[in-house]
């Protein structure tokens, strides 16, 4: 699994560099800032029809770039989860039970009609149980 991950990382870096280079050698569409400052944007390095070939090449390399990016993400997530499982970190933890201090005070249902709202009243303490003493 590690070999596949490292192979994809190397391919991803190479495809990224190739994509940058292919984009840089394309001719500009309309000149951009070069015409604003008096630059002669009419020179092409590889002839007049290279725009079509470079556009198709850029599209194909971009597609490979996207597929590699998604594949690398899936491989890295799988490897990370596998590492967590082996370390025992990802075990589910039981939720903590709330303490009596964090429970809100509510009205006693038996005290309905007595005018007691229960606001500000302390919750009733549990009855003290004494252990039975042997005789």
C-alpha positions as CSV (number, residue, x, y, z in Angstrom):
1,X,0.0,0.0,0.0
2,X,2.9,2.4,0.8
3,X,4.4,1.8,-2.6
4,X,1.2,2.8,-4.4
5,X,0.9,5.9,-2.2
6,X,4.5,7.0,-2.9
7,X,4.2,6.3,-6.6
8,X,1.0,8.4,-6.8
9,X,2.8,11.3,-4.9
10,X,5.7,11.2,-7.4
11,X,3.3,11.1,-10.4
12,X,1.3,13.9,-8.9
13,X,4.4,16.1,-8.6
14,X,5.6,15.3,-12.1
15,X,2.1,16.0,-13.6
16,X,1.9,19.3,-11.6
17,X,5.3,20.4,-13.1
18,X,4.3,19.3,-16.6
19,X,1.0,21.2,-16.3
20,X,2.7,24.4,-15.2
21,X,5.1,24.1,-18.1
22,X,2.4,23.4,-20.7
23,X,0.4,26.4,-19.5
24,X,3.4,28.7,-19.6
25,X,4.3,27.9,-23.2
26,X,0.8,28.6,-24.5
27,X,0.2,31.8,-26.4
28,X,-1.9,34.5,-24.6
29,X,-5.5,35.2,-25.6
30,X,-5.7,38.9,-26.3
31,X,-2.4,40.0,-24.9
32,X,-3.5,40.8,-21.4
33,X,-1.0,43.2,-19.6
34,X,1.5,42.8,-22.4
35,X,-0.5,45.1,-24.7
36,X,-1.2,47.6,-22.0
37,X,2.5,48.3,-21.6
38,X,3.4,48.3,-25.4
39,X,4.6,44.7,-25.6
40,X,4.4,42.9,-29.0
41,X,2.2,39.9,-28.2
42,X,2.1,38.6,-31.7
43,X,5.2,36.3,-31.6
44,X,4.5,32.6,-31.3
45,X,7.3,30.1,-30.5
46,X,5.9,26.9,-32.2
47,X,3.8,28.3,-35.1
48,X,0.3,29.4,-35.6
49,X,-1.6,26.0,-35.0
50,X,0.1,25.2,-31.7
51,X,-2.8,26.6,-29.6
52,X,-5.1,23.8,-30.5
53,X,-2.5,21.1,-29.7
54,X,-1.5,22.8,-26.4
55,X,-5.1,23.3,-25.4
56,X,-5.9,19.6,-25.9
57,X,-2.7,18.6,-24.1
58,X,-3.5,20.9,-21.2
59,X,-7.0,19.5,-20.9
60,X,-5.8,15.9,-20.8
61,X,-3.0,16.6,-18.3
62,X,-5.5,18.5,-16.1
63,X,-7.8,15.5,-16.2
64,X,-5.0,13.2,-15.1
65,X,-4.1,15.8,-12.4
66,X,-7.6,15.7,-11.0
67,X,-7.8,11.9,-11.0
68,X,-4.5,11.7,-9.2
69,X,-5.5,14.3,-6.6
70,X,-8.7,12.4,-5.8
71,X,-6.8,9.1,-5.7
72,X,-4.2,10.5,-3.4
73,X,-6.8,11.9,-1.1
74,X,-8.5,8.5,-0.9
75,X,-5.3,6.6,-0.3
76,X,-4.1,9.0,2.3
77,X,-7.4,8.8,4.2
78,X,-7.3,5.0,4.1
79,X,-3.8,4.9,5.4
80,X,-4.5,7.4,8.1
81,X,-7.5,5.4,9.3
82,X,-5.5,2.2,9.2
83,X,-2.8,3.8,11.3
84,X,-5.3,5.0,13.9
85,X,-6.9,1.5,14.1
86,X,-3.6,-0.1,14.6
87,X,-2.7,2.3,17.4
88,X,-6.2,1.9,19.0
89,X,-6.9,5.6,19.0
90,X,-10.1,5.5,17.0
91,X,-12.0,3.4,19.5
92,X,-15.5,4.8,20.4
93,X,-15.8,6.4,23.8
94,X,-19.0,6.1,25.8
95,X,-20.6,9.5,26.5
96,X,-20.3,10.8,30.1
97,X,-23.4,10.8,32.2
98,X,-24.3,14.3,33.4
99,X,-23.8,15.0,37.1
100,X,-26.5,16.2,39.4
101,X,-24.9,19.7,39.4
102,X,-25.5,20.1,35.7
103,X,-29.1,19.1,35.6
104,X,-31.5,22.0,35.6
105,X,-34.0,22.5,38.4
106,X,-37.5,21.7,37.3
107,X,-40.9,21.9,39.0
108,X,-42.1,18.9,40.9
109,X,-44.9,17.2,38.9
110,X,-46.8,16.5,42.1
111,X,-46.7,20.2,43.1
112,X,-48.9,21.3,40.1
113,X,-51.4,23.9,41.1
114,X,-49.4,25.0,44.2
115,X,-47.9,28.0,42.3
116,X,-44.4,26.6,42.5
117,X,-42.4,27.1,39.3
118,X,-39.3,25.4,40.5
119,X,-37.1,28.2,39.4
120,X,-34.3,28.8,41.8
121,X,-35.1,25.7,43.8
122,X,-32.3,23.2,44.5
123,X,-32.9,19.7,43.4
124,X,-34.0,17.3,46.1
125,X,-31.2,15.3,47.6
126,X,-31.4,11.5,47.3
127,X,-32.5,9.8,50.4
128,X,-29.8,8.6,52.6
129,X,-29.7,4.8,52.8
130,X,-28.0,3.2,55.8
131,X,-26.7,-0.2,55.5
132,X,-28.5,-2.9,57.5
133,X,-26.7,-3.7,60.6
134,X,-26.4,-7.4,61.6
135,X,-28.0,-8.3,64.9
